[in-house]
């Protein structure tokens, strides 16, 4: 979705969704996000968590699902894991 969500200080949060994992019953969706600007990833996930109802509402307008899952936001650490693995392999 391309919507504007701001915090109480009118800060705009831009994020990229890298992956979404749903439970088998589709009741919970874990959304893995990466900040697109110099935002602390924990601050981003906290902000998204506080605004998940507004985000679900925006998603409901775009998707044709009978029920929308509850959203859980987590930082995507894949790139950090890749860099760590790369450093270990180079050290060998």
C-alpha positions as CSV (number, residue, x, y, z in Angstrom):
1,X,0.0,0.0,0.0
2,X,1.1,3.5,-0.6
3,X,-0.3,5.5,2.2
4,X,0.9,8.2,4.5
5,X,1.2,7.3,8.1
6,X,2.8,9.8,10.5
7,X,3.6,9.8,14.2
8,X,2.6,12.5,16.6
9,X,5.6,14.6,15.5
10,X,4.6,14.4,11.9
11,X,7.5,12.1,11.0
12,X,6.9,10.1,7.9
13,X,8.0,6.4,8.0
14,X,9.0,4.7,4.8
15,X,9.5,1.0,4.8
16,X,9.9,-1.9,2.4
17,X,8.0,-5.1,3.0
18,X,10.4,-7.9,2.2
19,X,8.2,-10.9,3.2
20,X,4.9,-11.7,4.8
21,X,4.3,-15.1,6.5
22,X,0.8,-16.1,7.4
23,X,-0.4,-18.8,9.8
24,X,-2.1,-21.8,8.2
25,X,-5.5,-20.4,9.3
26,X,-4.6,-17.0,7.8
27,X,-5.5,-15.2,11.1
28,X,-2.0,-13.8,11.8
29,X,0.4,-12.3,9.3
30,X,4.0,-11.5,10.3
31,X,5.2,-8.7,8.1
32,X,9.0,-8.4,7.7
33,X,10.1,-4.8,7.1
34,X,13.2,-2.8,6.2
35,X,13.4,1.0,6.8
36,X,14.0,3.0,3.7
37,X,15.6,5.9,5.5
38,X,17.7,6.5,8.6
39,X,15.0,5.2,11.0
40,X,15.9,2.8,13.8
41,X,14.3,-0.5,12.8
42,X,12.9,-1.0,16.3
43,X,11.3,2.5,16.1
44,X,9.8,1.5,12.8
45,X,8.3,-1.7,14.0
46,X,6.9,0.0,17.1
47,X,5.3,2.7,14.9
48,X,3.8,0.1,12.5
49,X,2.5,-1.9,15.5
50,X,0.8,1.1,16.9
51,X,-0.8,1.9,13.6
52,X,-1.7,-1.6,12.5
53,X,-5.5,-1.0,12.5
54,X,-5.1,1.9,10.1
55,X,-2.8,-0.2,7.9
56,X,-5.3,-3.1,8.0
57,X,-8.0,-0.6,7.0
58,X,-5.9,0.6,4.0
59,X,-5.2,-3.0,3.0
60,X,-8.9,-3.9,3.2
61,X,-9.6,-1.3,0.5
62,X,-7.0,-2.9,-1.8
63,X,-7.5,-6.6,-1.1
64,X,-10.6,-8.7,-1.6
65,X,-10.4,-11.0,1.4
66,X,-13.2,-12.2,3.6
67,X,-11.1,-11.6,6.7
68,X,-7.9,-9.6,7.1
69,X,-5.3,-11.2,9.3
70,X,-3.9,-9.5,12.4
71,X,-0.7,-7.9,11.5
72,X,2.6,-8.4,13.4
73,X,5.6,-6.4,12.3
74,X,9.2,-7.6,12.6
75,X,12.5,-6.2,11.4
76,X,13.9,-8.1,8.5
77,X,17.4,-9.2,9.5
78,X,18.2,-11.2,6.3
79,X,20.8,-8.8,5.0
80,X,22.6,-8.7,8.4
81,X,22.6,-12.5,8.5
82,X,24.1,-12.6,4.9
83,X,26.8,-10.2,5.9
84,X,27.7,-12.2,9.0
85,X,27.8,-15.4,7.0
86,X,30.0,-13.7,4.4
87,X,32.4,-12.5,7.1
88,X,32.7,-16.0,8.5
89,X,33.3,-17.6,5.1
90,X,36.0,-15.0,4.3
91,X,37.7,-15.7,7.6
92,X,38.1,-19.4,6.7
